[in-house]
Every structure is written in C-alpha cells, then in structure tokens.
Amino acid sequence: MKLPMTSPSMNLTSKITGNLANRKMTESVSTESNGLGKTFEDMLTEVNQTQMEAEKKQTEFMTSQKKDLHGTIIAMEKADLSLRLMMQVRNKVVSAYEEVMRMQI
C-alpha cells in the first residue's frame, strides 16, 4: 500500500498558491483600488501570522511542561516555507518591474 506523498510544506504551498489563484482574475486593477497592493498586503499578513504562530510554539515548548516537539517543528517549517515563498514572489515581481522599465517605447 502506497501512502500519498504529502507533507505540511506541500500543503502550505498549495494553500498559499490556492488562495492567490482563487482571487477573481476578471476584475481589473482599476475597479478594485490597489488590487495588487491588497494581494501583497494579504500575503504579508498571512506570512506574519505564521511567523507569530511559530514563535508562540517555540515559547510554549521552552516554558511549558508539555513538550510538543513535532508541533513546534511543523510550525517553524510552515513559517520558513511561507517566508521563502513570499520572497520568491517578491523577487519575481521586482524582476518583472525591472524588465518593464528596460523596455524602450
């Protein structure tokens, strides 16, 4: 019997990319104020929330009698993966912006 090869990092990646993909693509930026800015703000808020959850798990692990090593490591990996994904998206956006700026009219 083969088990499906899923991991918490794969689930988080699909959740984050799924959230971005589920946004309505038909709306133009002009009809929705700061559409792209709002998307990045939401993504940054989500990344910050995962970072805060990981920090909370670390504090709980160090101070409580109940040691949840697995939960702590999973929270830390989720936070790391979401931060790395956000940085890659940012790098791609900056690269696209630089390419547009190099275009000659």
C-alpha positions, -999 to +999 in steps of 0.1 A: +000+000+000+015+033-010+008+064+011+003+097-007+035+118-005+022+150+011+040+170+037+030+200+058+052+222+035+034+209+004+000+216+020+010+251+030+024+258-005-008+246-021-029+266+004-010+298-003-009+294-040-045+283-040-056+314-021-039+336-047-053+316-076-088+318-062-089+355-064-110+368-092-088+373-122-115+391-142-115+422-121-092+449-133-069+468-111-088+500-119-121+487-105-106+474-073-085+500-055-049+488-050-057+452-062-021+441-065-012+460-033-040+445-014-030+410-026+006+415-013-007+430+019-029+400+025+000+377+017+024+396+040-002+394+068-006+357+063+032+352+064+034+374+095+007+353+112+026+321+105+058+336+119+039+347+151+024+312+155+059+296+151+073+320+178+044+312+201+050+274+196+087+279+204+079+298+236+054+272+247+080+245+240+106+262+261+083+272+291+056+245+294+058+211+309+041+196+279+068+194+252+053+193+217+084+189+196+066+179+164+041+207+165+069+232+172+090+220+143+060+219+119+051+255+128+086+266+123+088+249+089+055+264+078+068+298+088+100+293+069+083+280+038+058+308+037+085+334+041+106+318+014+076+316-010+068+353-003+104+363-010+104+344-043+071+361-054+086+395-044+118+387-064+097+378-095+076+410-092+108+431-089+123+413-119+092+419-140+092+455-130+129+460-139+122+443-173+093+466-180+115+496-171+142+485-195+117+484-224+120+511-250+090+529-262 
